[in-house]
Amino acid sequence: MHADLLFIGGPVFTPDGGETPDGPTAPTGRTTPDGRVTAVAVTGDRITAVGGPELRELAGPRTEVVDLAGRLLLPGFQDAHVHPVPAGLELARCDLTKAKTARETLAAVRAYADAHPEREWITGGGWSMEAFEGGTPTRELLDSVVPDRPVYLPNRDHHGAWVNSRALEIAGITRDTPDPADGRIERTASGEPAGTLQEGAMQLVGRLAPPDTAADRLAALLHAQRRLHALGVTAWQDALIGVFPGMPDPTDAYLTAARDGSLTARVVGALWWDRTRGAEQIPELVELRARSAHGRFRADSVKLMLDGVAENGTAALLDPYLDACGCATANRGTSFVDPEQLPKYVTELDALGFQCHFHALGDRAVRDALDAVEAARAANGPSDTRPHLAHLQVVHPDDVPRFAALGATANIQPLWAAHEPQMDELTIPFLGAERAGWQYPFGALLRSGARLAAGSDWPVSSPDPLQGVHVAVNRVEPGGSRPVFLPRERISLAQALTAYTAGSAYVNRLDDTGVVRPGALADLVVLDRDPFAGPPEAIAETGVALTYVGGERVYAAPDA
């Protein structure tokens, strides 16, 4: 039978080694050294043959033949932790992600406000903490560019928001307003609200901003999907499905797109665990799982956000943060879910077949998550629920081998594992030298036998997998001039690509994706070059030429 789609003339990367006419390829996930795998045939939505020049015989009059011309073919990238709808909404509003300095950020806010005089509120976000002293910009700065309308702008990591005086006034926030249990109002020396709201305090203002409409959410999803396909992403796990104050619930957008066929990606949703409640919400999650499934979308994971972030002192640590002088403080961060109850919740979710997707950034949160997985394993026995821990900024060395022992996947966001101002100025000094050396231990996790998946956390950082691969391999930002960040934690190009393909496919329980072998779904990406053929320092220069989902082309670069 003739193939519908035939790739010829280039190297093929498959994370599991795959098969060639001469047997299995090298276990590194690369093709054999002499490049015997140079062709892949697709019929319908599946890969039907993997081999060499002999596959040209499968070309018929209606076969689409893609000459790789030495470019690398590999499984489609999968993002194991991403927020496409908020990202799409921010792109359509006051997008501050390109601003590097305080001056550039303020100029972008002014330009957006001037261009949209009809907007009652100025919303959007994505500003960088390192652009402002201490990572906490003031309301007076915002007042200088938008004095007459409320402004609410979450920062890049979405764990803090910048507001102006008008927004504070509308929300009734004064020096007498207490901090919420799960957040903090930054204050001046005299006790007045300074203009930055951390964690749960964000919603003191955020809840008053105009809500998104269903049309807004659908447009944002489709906008984000186009961008992700252009970066070679064919599937993802949305890390927040459900009602969380200040974030749009994307469920209706996914179901609409799944039903009308405009959802071309494969998507797993992680249902939000309401951290203000306990086990009584589990029956609701079961019902949501049943209702939130159609076509290429399903929601059978549960997102448990255990802590915050290190930059604002809310990541949960085993030992206290340091102050600017290097002395221990009383702050060990915040546990958003009671660690004593967490094992019970996870055990019940696991027994019901839910995957647990943990936000665990500090070493105490990581340990709490692993303890909960261990409790579930002890109570329920082995299961295929595939729990995973995302972010993993600080991991105590004693906990590194527990990932493999418990079958918990390490879900990494590689772009964060580099020296840059937020790391060097807002994190390392407050962790101290020893703990700073435990950050993002990708190499140690692999050496211990752990499975890696990878994601971006977009819009927190770039959704480009190849940028993430570059940092995972080099531990230096693309184009950066700073020293290598913890060189022993570098991983190989094959290992990084495997995390973004087979690793994330495993987490997403999409077992017939993430590989190039006969019978697998033809979710594939063609790069514009072969990054294995160049130096590691040039990985970030690689781009995407073509993206396919189920054998259907969903992206082609202009020069592809």
For each residue, the residues with C-beta under 8 A, 3 or more apart:
1: 43 58
2: 58 59 60 61 62 63
3: 6 41 42 43 48 49 55 58 59 60 63
4: 42 43 44 62 63 64 551
5: 41 42 43 63 64 66 522 548 551
6: 3 39 40 41 42 55 56 58 59 63 64 65 66
7: 10 12 39 40 41 42 66 68 73 524 526
8: 38 39 53 55 56 65 66 67 68
9: 38 39 67 68 69 70
10: 7 38 67 68 69 70 71 72 73 526 530
11: 31 35 37 38 68 70 72 73 530 532
12: 7 18 31 37 38 39 40 50 72 73 74 516
13: 29 30 31 72 73 74 75 494 497 516 532
14: 17 18 25 29 31 37 50 74 75 515 516 517
15: 29 75 494 497 498 501 502 503 514 515
16: 29 502 515 517
17: 14 24 25 26 27 29
18: 12 14 24 25 37 50 515 516 517
19: 23 24 25 50 517 518
20: 23 24 25 31 32 36 37 50 51 52
21: 36 51 52 54
22: 32 36
23: 19 20
24: 17 18 19 20 27
25: 14 17 18 19 20 30 31 32 36 37
26: 17 29 30 31 32 33
27: 17 24
28: 492 494
29: 13 14 15 16 17 26 494 495 497 498 502
30: 13 25 26 494 532
31: 11 12 13 14 20 25 26 35 36 37
32: 20 22 25 26 35 36 37
33: 26
34:
35: 11 31 32 38
36: 20 21 22 25 31 32 51 52
37: 11 12 14 18 20 25 31 32 50 51 52
38: 8 9 10 11 12 35 51 52 53 68
39: 6 7 8 9 12 49 50 51 52 53 54 55 56
40: 6 7 12 47 49 50 55 73 516 524
41: 3 5 6 7 47 48 49 50 55 58
42: 3 4 5 6 7 45 46 47 48 522 524 548 551
43: 1 3 4 5 46 48 551
44: 4 551
45: 42 521 522 550 551 552
46: 42 43 518 519 520 521 522 551
47: 40 41 42 50 516 517 518 519 520 521 522
48: 3 41 42 43 58 518
49: 3 39 40 41 55 58 518
50: 12 14 18 19 20 37 39 40 41 47 516 517 518
51: 20 21 36 37 38 39 54 55
52: 20 21 36 37 38 39 55
53: 8 38 39 56
54: 21 39 51 57
55: 3 6 8 39 40 41 49 51 52 58
56: 6 8 39 53 59
57: 54
58: 1 2 3 6 41 48 49 55 63
59: 2 3 6 56 63 65
60: 2 3 63
61: 2
62: 2 4
63: 2 3 4 5 6 58 59 60
64: 4 5 6
65: 6 8 59
66: 5 6 7 8 526 546
67: 8 9 10
68: 7 8 9 10 11 38 71 72 73 526
69: 9 10
70: 9 10 11 529 530 533
71: 10 68 526 527 528 529 530 545
72: 10 11 12 13 68 526 527 529 530 531 532
73: 7 10 11 12 13 40 68 516 524 525 526 527
74: 12 13 14 497 501 516 524 525 527
75: 13 14 15 501 502 505 513 514 515 516 520 523 524 525
76: 232 233 234 235 501 513 523 524 525 547 548 549
77: 231 232 233 234 465 500 501 504 525
78: 233 234 235 236 237 500 501 504 505 508 510 513 514
79: 82 228 233 235 236 237 454 455 456 458 463 465 500 504
80: 236 237 388 390 411 453 454 455 503 504 507 508
81: 237 239 357 390 391 411 413 455 456 457
82: 79 87 228 236 237 238 239 455 456 457 458 463
83: 86 87 238 239 240 247 457 458 459 460
84: 87 88 220 221 224 225 228 236 238 250 458
85: 88 89 217 220 221 224 238 248 250 253
86: 83 89 90 158 220 247 248 459
87: 82 83 84 90 91 220 224 458 459 463
88: 84 85 91 92 219 220 221 222 223 224
89: 85 86 92 93 212 216 217 220 248
90: 86 87 93 94 95 97 124 125 126 459
91: 87 88 95 220 223 224
92: 88 89 95 216 219 220 223
93: 89 90 112 123 124 125
94: 90 108 109 112 113 122 123 124 125 153
95: 90 91 92 98 108 124 125 126
96: 99 105 108 109 124 125 126 127 128 153
97: 90 126 156 459
98: 95 104 108
99: 96 104 105 107 108 127 128 131
100: 104 128 131
101: 104 105 131
102: 105 106 131 132 137 141
103: 106 107
104: 98 99 100 101 107 108 131
105: 96 99 101 102 108 109 127 128 131 137
106: 102 103 109 110 141 142 144 145
107: 99 103 104 110 111
108: 94 95 96 98 99 104 105 111 112
109: 94 96 105 106 112 113 122 142 145 146 151 153
110: 106 107 113 114 145 146
111: 107 108 114 115
112: 93 94 108 109 115 116 122 124
113: 94 109 110 116 117 119 122 145 146 149 151
114: 110 111 117
115: 111 112
116: 112 113 119 122
117: 113 114
118:
119: 113 116 122 123 149
120: 149 150 210
121: 149 150 151 152 167 209 210
122: 94 109 112 113 116 119 146 149 150 151 152 153
123: 93 94 119 151 152 153 209 210
124: 90 93 94 95 96 112 153
125: 90 93 94 95 96 153 154 155 156 158 161 459
126: 90 95 96 97 153 154 155 156 459
127: 96 99 105 131 132 137 153 155 156 162
128: 96 99 100 105 131 155 156 421 422
129: 132 135 136 155 156 157 160 311 422 426
130: 135 420 421 422 425 426
131: 99 100 101 102 104 105 127 128 137
132: 102 127 129 135 136 137 141
133: 136
134: 426
135: 129 130 132 160 311 312 422 426
136: 129 132 133 160 186 194 195 196
137: 102 105 127 131 132 141 142 162 195 196
138: 141 142 194 195 196
139: 142 143 163 164 165 168 193 194 195
140: 143 144 165 195
141: 102 106 132 137 138 144 145 195
142: 106 109 137 138 139 145 146 151 153 162 163 164 165 195
143: 139 140 146 147 164 165 166
144: 106 140 141 147
145: 106 109 110 113 141 142
146: 109 110 113 122 142 143 149 151 164 166
147: 143 144 164 165 166
148: 166
149: 113 119 120 121 122 146 166
150: 120 121 122 163 164 166 167 170 205 208 209
151: 109 113 121 122 123 142 146 162 163 164 166 167
152: 121 122 123 161 162 163 167 205 206 209
153: 94 96 109 122 123 124 125 126 127 142 161 162 163
154: 125 126 158 160 161 162 202 206 246
155: 125 126 127 128 129 158 159 160 161 162
156: 97 125 126 127 128 129 459 460 461
157: 129 160 309 311 460
158: 86 125 154 155 247 459 460
159: 155 198 199 308 309 311 312 314
160: 129 135 136 154 155 157 196 197 198 199 202 312
161: 125 152 153 154 155 196 197 202 205 206 246
162: 127 137 142 151 152 153 154 155 195 196
163: 139 142 150 151 152 153 167 168 171 195 196 197 205
164: 139 142 143 146 147 150 151 167 168 195
165: 139 140 142 143 147 168 169 195
166: 143 146 147 148 149 150 151 169 170
167: 121 150 151 152 163 164 170 171 205 208
168: 139 163 164 165 171 173 174 193 195 205
169: 165 166 172
170: 150 166 167 205 208
171: 163 167 168 204 205 208
172: 169 177
173: 168 177 185 193 204 205
174: 168 177 192 193
175: 187 190 191 192 193
176:
177: 172 173 174 185 193 204
178:
179: 183 184 185 201
180: 183 200 201 203 204
181: 200
182: 199 200 275 334 336
183: 179 180 197 198 199 200 201 202 203
184: 179 197 198 199 201 312 314
185: 173 177 179 193 194 197 198 201 204
186: 136 193 194 195 196 197 198
187: 175 191 192 193 194
188: 191 192 193 194
189:
190: 175
191: 175 187 188
192: 174 175 187 188
193: 139 168 173 174 175 177 185 186 187 188
194: 136 138 139 185 186 187 188
195: 136 137 138 139 140 141 142 162 163 164 165 168 186
196: 136 137 138 160 161 162 163 186
197: 160 161 163 183 184 185 186 201 202 204 205
198: 159 160 183 184 185 186 201 202 308 312 314
199: 159 160 182 183 184 202 308 312 314 334
200: 180 181 182 183 203
201: 179 180 183 184 185 197 198 204
202: 154 160 161 183 197 198 199 205 206 245 246
203: 180 183 200 206 207 245 246
204: 171 173 177 180 185 197 201 207
205: 150 152 161 163 167 168 170 171 173 197 202 208 209
206: 152 154 161 202 203 209 245 246
207: 203 204 245 246
208: 150 167 170 171 205
209: 121 123 150 152 205 206
210: 120 121 123
211:
212: 89 216 217 220 248
213: 216 217
214: 217 218 252 253 256
215: 218 219
216: 89 92 212 213 219 220 248
217: 85 89 212 213 214 220 221 248 249 250 252 253
218: 214 215 221 222 252 253 256 257
219: 88 92 215 216 222 223
220: 84 85 86 87 88 89 91 92 212 216 217 223 224 248 253
221: 84 85 88 217 218 224 225 250 253 254 257 263
222: 88 218 219 225 226 257 262
223: 88 91 92 219 220 226 227
224: 84 85 87 88 91 220 221 227 228 458
225: 84 221 222 228 229 257 263 264 265
226: 222 223 229 230 555
227: 223 224 230 231 463
228: 79 82 84 224 225 231 233 236 265 463
229: 225 226 232 233 234 264 265 547 549 554 555
230: 226 227 544 547 555 557
231: 77 227 228 463 464 465 466 544
232: 76 77 229 465 466 525 527 544 547 555
233: 76 77 78 79 228 229 236 265 463 465 547
234: 76 77 78 229 265 266 513 523 524 525 547 548 549 554
235: 76 78 79 265 266 267 268 504 505 508 510 513 523
236: 78 79 80 82 84 228 233 265 267 268 455 508
237: 78 79 80 81 82 267 268 269 270 301 357 455 504 507 508
238: 82 83 84 85 241 250 254 267 268 269 270
239: 81 82 83 270 303 357 359 390 455 457
240: 83 244 247 250 270 272 303
241: 238 249 250 251 254 269 270 271 272 288 292 299 303
242: 249 251 271 272 274 288
243: 249 272 274
244: 240 247 249 272
245: 202 203 206 207
246: 154 161 202 203 206 207
247: 83 86 158 240 244
248: 85 86 89 212 216 217 220
249: 217 241 242 243 244 252
250: 84 85 217 221 238 240 241 253 254 269
251: 241 242 254 255 269 288 292 299
252: 214 217 218 249 255 256
253: 85 214 217 218 220 221 250 256 257
254: 221 238 241 250 251 257 258 263 267 269 292 297
255: 251 252 258 259 292 294 297
256: 214 218 252 253 259 260 262
257: 218 221 222 225 253 254 260 261 262 263 297
258: 254 255 263 294 295 296 297
259: 255 256 294 295
260: 256 257
261: 257 295
262: 222 256 257
263: 221 225 254 257 258 267 295 296 297
264: 225 229 296 549 552 554
265: 225 228 229 233 234 235 236 296 549 554
266: 234 235 296 508 510 513 523 549
267: 235 236 237 238 254 263 296 297 298
268: 235 236 237 238 298 299 300 301 508 509 510
269: 237 238 241 250 251 254 292 297 298 299 300 301
270: 237 238 239 240 241 299 301 302 303 355 357
271: 241 242 285 288 289 292 299 301 302 303 354
272: 240 241 242 243 244 303
273: 281 285 302 303 304 305 337 345
274: 242 243 277 281
275: 182 304 305 336 337
276:
277: 274 280 281
278: 281 341 345
279: 282 341 344 345 348
280: 277 283
281: 273 274 277 278 284 285
282: 279 285 286 345 348 349 352
283: 280 286 287
284: 281 287 288
285: 271 273 281 282 288 289 302 349 354
286: 282 283 289 290 352
287: 283 284 290 291
288: 241 242 251 271 284 285 291 292 299
289: 271 285 286 292 293 298 299 300 354
290: 286 287 293
291: 287 288
292: 241 251 254 255 269 271 288 289 297 298 299
293: 289 290 297 298 299 300
294: 255 258 259 297
295: 258 259 261 263
296: 258 263 264 265 266 267
297: 254 255 257 258 263 267 269 292 293 294
298: 267 268 269 289 292 293
299: 241 251 268 269 270 271 288 289 292 293
300: 268 269 289 293 353 354 355 509
301: 237 268 269 270 271 354 355 356 357
302: 270 271 273 285 349 354 355 356 357
303: 239 240 241 270 271 272 273 357 358 359
304: 273 275 337 342 345 346 356 357 358 359 369
305: 273 275 336 337 358 359
306: 316 335 336 337 342 358 359 360 365 368 369
307: 314 315 316 333 334 335 336 359 360 361 362 364 365
308: 159 198 199 312 313 314 315 316 333 334 336 361
309: 157 159 312 314 315 361 393
310: 313 315 361 362 393 394 426 427 430 431
311: 129 135 157 159 422 426 427
312: 135 159 160 184 198 199 308 309
313: 308 310 321 331 333 430
314: 159 184 198 199 307 308 309 333 334
315: 307 308 309 310 333 361 362 365 393 394
316: 306 307 308 332 333 334 335 361 362 363 364 365 368
317: 320 321 332 333 362 363 364 394 435
318: 332 362 363 364 367 396
319: 328 332 435
320: 317 328 329 330 331 332
321: 313 317 328 329 331 332 333 430 431
322: 325 326 327 328 329 429 430 431 432
323: 326 327 328 329 430
324: 429 430
325: 322
326: 322 323 429 432
327: 322 323
328: 319 320 321 322 323
329: 320 321 322 323
330: 320
331: 313 320 321
332: 316 317 318 319 320 321 364
333: 307 308 313 314 315 316 317 321 362 364 365
334: 182 199 307 308 314 316
335: 306 307 316 338 339 364 365 368
336: 182 275 305 306 307 308
337: 273 275 304 305 306 341 342 345
338: 335 341 342
339: 335 342 368 371
340: 343
341: 278 279 337 338 344 345
342: 304 306 337 338 339 345 346 368 369 371 372
343: 340 346 347 371 372 374 375 376
344: 279 341 347 348 375
345: 273 278 279 282 304 337 341 342 348 349 372
346: 304 342 343 349 350 356 372 373 375 376 387
347: 343 344 350 351 372 375 376 379 380
348: 279 282 344 345 351 352
349: 282 285 302 345 346 352 354 356 376
350: 346 347 353 354 356 376 380 383 385 387
351: 347 348 376 379 380
352: 282 286 348 349
353: 300 350 383 385
354: 271 285 289 300 301 302 349 350 385
355: 270 300 301 302 385 386 387 388 507 509
356: 301 302 304 346 349 350 369 372 373 376 385 387 388
357: 81 237 239 270 301 302 303 304 387 388 390 411
358: 303 304 305 306 365 369 387 388 389 390
359: 239 303 304 305 306 307 365 390 391
360: 306 307 365 366 368 369 389 390 391 392
361: 307 308 309 310 315 316 365 366 391 392 393 394
362: 307 310 315 316 317 318 333 365 366 393 394
363: 316 317 318 366 367 394 395 396 399 435 438
364: 307 316 317 318 332 333 335 367 368
365: 306 307 315 316 333 335 358 359 360 361 362 368 369
366: 360 361 362 363 369 370 389 392 394 395 396 399
367: 318 363 364 370 371 396 399
368: 306 316 335 339 342 360 364 365 371 372
369: 304 306 342 356 358 360 365 366 372 373 387 389 408
370: 366 367 373 374 389 399 402 403 406 408
371: 339 342 343 367 368 374 375
372: 342 343 345 346 347 356 368 369 375 376
373: 346 356 369 370 376 377 387 406 408
374: 343 370 371 377 378 402 406
375: 343 344 346 347 371 372 378 379
376: 343 346 347 349 350 351 356 372 373 379 380 383 387
377: 373 374 380 381 382 383 406 407
378: 374 375
379: 347 351 375 376
380: 347 350 351 376 377 383
381: 377
382: 377 407
383: 350 353 376 377 380
384: 509
385: 350 353 354 355 356
386: 355 407 409 506 507 509
387: 346 350 355 356 357 358 369 373 376 406 407 408 409
388: 80 355 356 357 358 408 409 410 411 453 507
389: 358 360 366 369 370 392 403 408 409 410 411
390: 80 81 239 357 358 359 360 411 413 455 457
391: 81 359 360 361 411 413 416 457
392: 360 361 366 389 395 410 411 412 440 441 445
393: 309 310 315 361 362 416 439 440
394: 310 315 317 361 362 363 366 431 435 438 439
395: 363 366 392 399 400 438 441 444 445
396: 318 363 366 367 399 400 438
397: 400 438 441 444
398: 402
399: 363 366 367 370 395 396 402 403
400: 395 396 397 403 441 444 445 448 450
401: 404 405 448 449
402: 370 374 398 399 405 406 408
403: 370 389 399 400 406 408 409 410 445 448 449 450 451
404: 401 407 448 449 450 451
405: 401 402
406: 370 373 374 377 387 402 403
407: 377 382 386 387 404
408: 369 370 373 387 388 389 402 403 450
409: 386 387 388 389 403 450 451 452 453 503 506 507
410: 388 389 392 403 442 445 450 451 452 453
411: 80 81 357 388 389 390 391 392 452 453 454 455 507
412: 392 417 440 442 452 453 454 455 472 499
413: 81 390 391 416 454 455 456 457 460 461 468
414: 417 440 442 454 468 469 471 472 496
415: 418 456 461 462 467 468 471 477
416: 391 393 413 423 440 461
417: 412 414 439 440 442 471 472 475 485 486 489
418: 415 423 471 475 476 477 480 482 485
419: 423 424 476 477 480 482 483 485
420: 130 423 424 477 480 482
421: 128 130 424 425 426
422: 128 129 130 135 311 425 426 427
423: 416 418 419 420 426 427 428 485
424: 419 420 421 427 428 482
425: 130 421 422 428 429
426: 129 130 134 135 310 311 421 422 423 429 430
427: 310 311 422 423 424 430 431 436
428: 423 424 425 431 436
429: 322 324 326 425 426
430: 310 313 321 322 323 324 426 427
431: 310 321 322 394 427 428 435 436 439
432: 322 326 435 436
433: 436 437
434: 437 438
435: 317 319 363 394 431 432 438 439
436: 427 428 431 432 433 439
437: 433 434 486
438: 363 394 395 396 397 434 435 441
439: 393 394 417 431 435 436 485 486
440: 392 393 412 414 416 417 485 486 489
441: 392 395 397 400 438 444 445 486 489
442: 410 412 414 417 445 446 452 472 489 490 491
443: 446 447 488 489 490 491
444: 395 397 400 441 447 448 488 489
445: 392 395 400 403 410 441 442 448 450 452
446: 442 443 449 450 452 491 495
447: 443 444
448: 400 401 403 404 444 445
449: 401 403 404 446
450: 400 403 404 408 409 410 445 446
451: 403 404 409 410 503 506
452: 409 410 411 412 442 445 446 491 495 498 499 503
453: 80 388 409 410 411 412 499 503 504 506 507
454: 79 80 411 412 413 414 465 468 472 496 499 500 503 504
455: 79 80 81 82 236 237 239 390 411 412 413 504
456: 79 81 82 413 415 460 461 462 463 464 465 468
457: 81 82 83 239 390 391 413 460 461
458: 79 82 83 84 87 224 461 462 463
459: 83 86 87 90 97 125 126 156 158
460: 83 156 157 158 413 456 457
461: 156 413 415 416 456 457 458
462: 415 456 458 467 468
463: 79 82 87 227 228 231 233 456 458
464: 231 456 467 468
465: 77 79 231 232 233 454 456 468 469 500
466: 231 232 469 470 527 531 539 540 542 543 544
467: 415 462 464 470 471 478 540
468: 413 414 415 454 456 462 464 465 471 472 496 500
469: 414 465 466 472 473 493 496 497 500 531 539
470: 466 467 473 474 478 536 539 540
471: 414 415 417 418 467 468 474 475 476 477 478
472: 412 414 417 442 454 468 469 475 490 491 495 496 499
473: 469 470 490 491 492 493 496 536 539
474: 470 471 484 490 536 537 539
475: 417 418 471 472 484 485 486 487 489 490
476: 418 419 471 480 482 483 484 485
477: 415 418 419 420 471 480 482
478: 467 470 471 540
479: 540
480: 418 419 420 476 477
481:
482: 418 419 420 424 476 477 485
483: 419 476
484: 474 475 476 487 490
485: 417 418 419 423 439 440 475 476 482 489
486: 417 437 439 440 441 475 489
487: 475 484 490
488: 443 444
489: 417 440 441 442 443 444 475 485 486
490: 442 443 472 473 474 475 484 487
491: 442 443 446 452 472 473 495 496 499
492: 28 473 495 496
493: 469 473 496 497 531 532 536 539
494: 13 15 28 29 30 497 498
495: 29 446 452 472 491 492 498 499
496: 414 454 468 469 472 473 491 492 493 499 500
497: 13 15 29 74 469 493 494 500 501
498: 15 29 452 494 495 501 502 503
499: 412 452 453 454 472 491 495 496 503 504
500: 77 78 79 454 465 468 469 496 497 503 504
501: 15 74 75 76 77 78 497 498 504 505 514 515
502: 15 16 29 75 498 505 506 514 515
503: 15 80 409 451 452 453 454 498 499 500 506 507 514
504: 77 78 79 80 235 237 453 454 455 499 500 501 507 508 514
505: 75 78 235 501 502 508 510 511 513 514 515
506: 386 409 451 453 502 503 509 511 514
507: 80 237 355 386 388 409 411 453 503 504
508: 78 80 235 236 237 266 268 504 505 513
509: 268 300 355 384 386 506
510: 78 235 266 268 505 513 514 521
511: 505 506 514
512: 519 520 521
513: 75 76 78 234 235 266 505 508 510 520 521 523
514: 15 75 78 501 502 503 504 505 506 510 511 520 523
515: 14 15 16 18 75 501 502 505 520
516: 12 13 14 18 40 47 50 73 74 75 520 524
517: 14 16 18 19 47 50 520
518: 19 46 47 48 49 50
519: 46 47 512
520: 46 47 75 512 513 514 515 516 517
521: 45 46 47 510 512 513 550
522: 5 42 45 46 47 548 550 551
523: 75 76 234 235 266 513 514 548 549 550
524: 7 40 42 73 74 75 76 234 516 546 547 548
525: 73 74 75 76 77 232 234 544 546 547 548
526: 7 10 66 68 71 72 73 544 545 546 547 560
527: 71 72 73 74 232 466 530 531 542 543 544 545
528: 71 542 543 544 545 557 560
529: 70 71 72 533 534 541 542 543
530: 10 11 70 71 72 527 533 534
531: 72 466 469 493 527 534 538 539 542
532: 11 13 30 72 493
533: 70 529 530
534: 529 530 531 538 539 541
535: 538
536: 470 473 474 493 539
537: 474
538: 531 534 535 541 542
539: 466 469 470 473 474 493 531 534 536 542
540: 466 467 470 478 479
541: 529 534 538
542: 466 527 528 529 531 538 539
543: 466 527 528 529 557
544: 230 231 232 466 525 526 527 528 547 555 557
545: 71 526 527 528 556 557 559 560
546: 66 524 525 526 553 555 556 557 560
547: 76 229 230 232 233 234 524 525 526 544 553 554 555 556
548: 5 42 76 234 522 523 524 525 551 552 553 554
549: 76 229 234 264 265 266 523 552 554
550: 45 521 522 523
551: 4 5 42 43 44 45 46 522 548
552: 45 264 548 549
553: 546 547 548 556
554: 229 234 264 265 547 548 549
555: 226 229 230 232 544 546 547
556: 545 546 547 553 560
557: 230 528 543 544 545 546 560
558:
559: 545
560: 526 528 545 546 556 557
